[in-house]
Amino acid sequence: MKGFYTVLLLIGSNIFMTLAWYGHLKLSQMKISTSWPLFGIILFSWGLAFFEYCLQIPSSRIGFRDNGGPFTLMQLKVIQEVLSLIIFTAITSFLFQGSELHWNHVAAFVCLILAVYFVFI
């Protein structure tokens, strides 16, 4: 179950991370934050990133093999990166119309799947 909880926490963490890093761009597109000073945008993003860390740190502690979890440090990082790109693609496809997938994006995802395979063998 520790592996499941680790992945579940990483999914939540990456949702907050993507929104923290790129959500302000959507707010700008919607003319919500166009008058905000840069410092206000940074504080908004840090506020979202706080929740990212609240989920990411426990996921690493639960999932790390030396803490009784099923994953090595390298495996945790590869899982996090793959989830990050999957979630980024889903969120940007939904929030930013016109950000369609191309063949090279699919090829990159195949390479990531291979990376997961190779890190676990």
C-alpha positions as CSV (number, residue, x, y, z in Angstrom):
1,M,0.0,0.0,0.0
2,K,3.0,2.4,0.6
3,G,3.6,2.4,-3.2
4,F,0.0,3.3,-3.9
5,Y,0.0,6.1,-1.3
6,T,3.3,7.4,-2.7
7,V,1.9,7.6,-6.2
8,L,-1.4,9.1,-5.0
9,L,0.4,11.8,-3.0
10,L,2.7,12.5,-6.0
11,I,-0.3,13.0,-8.3
12,G,-1.8,15.5,-5.9
13,S,1.6,17.2,-5.5
14,N,2.1,17.5,-9.2
15,I,-1.4,19.0,-9.7
16,F,-0.5,21.8,-7.3
17,M,3.0,22.1,-8.8
18,T,1.6,22.6,-12.3
19,L,-1.0,25.1,-11.1
20,A,1.7,27.0,-9.1
21,W,4.1,27.2,-12.0
22,Y,1.6,27.8,-14.9
23,G,-1.7,28.8,-13.3
24,H,-0.8,32.4,-13.2
25,L,-0.5,32.3,-17.0
26,K,-4.2,31.2,-17.2
27,L,-5.2,34.0,-14.8
28,S,-3.4,36.4,-17.0
29,Q,-5.2,35.1,-20.1
30,M,-8.5,35.5,-18.3
31,K,-7.6,39.1,-17.4
32,I,-7.8,38.3,-13.7
33,S,-4.1,39.0,-12.8
34,T,-3.0,41.4,-15.4
35,S,-2.9,44.3,-12.9
36,W,-1.2,42.2,-10.2
37,P,2.4,43.2,-9.5
38,L,5.0,40.5,-10.1
39,F,5.4,40.0,-6.4
40,G,1.7,39.3,-6.1
41,I,2.0,36.6,-8.8
42,I,5.0,35.1,-6.9
43,L,3.0,35.0,-3.6
44,F,0.0,33.4,-5.4
45,S,2.3,30.7,-6.9
46,W,4.1,30.2,-3.5
47,G,0.7,29.7,-1.9
48,L,-0.1,26.9,-4.3
49,A,3.4,25.5,-4.0
50,F,3.0,25.2,-0.3
51,F,0.4,22.5,-0.9
52,E,2.7,20.8,-3.4
53,Y,5.3,20.4,-0.7
54,C,2.7,19.3,1.9
55,L,2.0,16.3,-0.4
56,Q,5.5,15.7,-2.0
57,I,7.5,15.5,1.2
58,P,5.3,12.8,2.7
59,S,5.2,10.9,-0.6
60,S,9.0,10.7,-0.6
61,R,9.2,9.7,3.0
62,I,6.5,7.0,2.6
63,G,7.9,5.7,-0.6
64,F,11.6,5.7,0.0
65,R,13.1,2.2,0.5
66,D,15.2,3.3,3.5
67,N,12.0,4.4,5.3
68,G,10.3,1.1,4.7
69,G,8.8,2.0,1.3
70,P,9.1,0.1,-2.0
71,F,11.1,2.6,-4.1
72,T,14.8,3.6,-4.4
73,L,15.6,7.3,-4.7
74,M,16.1,7.0,-8.4
75,Q,12.8,5.2,-8.9
76,L,11.0,7.9,-6.9
77,K,12.5,10.6,-9.1
78,V,11.5,8.9,-12.3
79,I,8.0,8.3,-11.1
80,Q,7.7,11.9,-10.1
81,E,9.0,13.2,-13.5
82,V,6.6,10.9,-15.5
83,L,3.6,11.9,-13.4
84,S,4.7,15.6,-13.7
85,L,4.6,15.5,-17.5
86,I,1.4,13.5,-17.6
87,I,-0.4,15.9,-15.3
88,F,1.2,18.9,-17.0
89,T,-0.1,17.6,-20.4
90,A,-3.6,17.0,-19.0
91,I,-3.9,20.4,-17.3
92,T,-2.5,22.4,-20.1
93,S,-4.7,20.6,-22.7
94,F,-7.7,21.4,-20.5
95,L,-6.9,25.0,-19.5
96,F,-4.9,26.2,-22.5
97,Q,-6.9,25.5,-25.6
98,G,-4.6,25.2,-28.7
99,S,-1.9,23.3,-26.8
100,E,-2.3,20.2,-28.7
101,L,-0.1,17.1,-28.7
102,H,2.2,16.4,-31.6
103,W,4.0,13.3,-32.7
104,N,7.2,14.4,-30.9
105,H,5.3,14.7,-27.6
106,V,4.1,11.2,-28.0
107,A,7.6,10.0,-28.8
108,A,8.8,11.7,-25.7
109,F,6.2,10.0,-23.6
110,V,7.3,6.6,-25.0
111,C,10.8,7.5,-24.0
112,L,9.6,8.3,-20.5
113,I,7.8,4.9,-20.3
114,L,11.0,3.3,-21.3
115,A,12.8,5.2,-18.6
116,V,10.4,3.9,-16.0
117,Y,11.0,0.4,-17.3
118,F,14.7,0.7,-17.2
119,V,14.9,2.2,-13.8
120,F,12.8,-0.7,-12.4
121,I,14.8,-3.5,-13.9
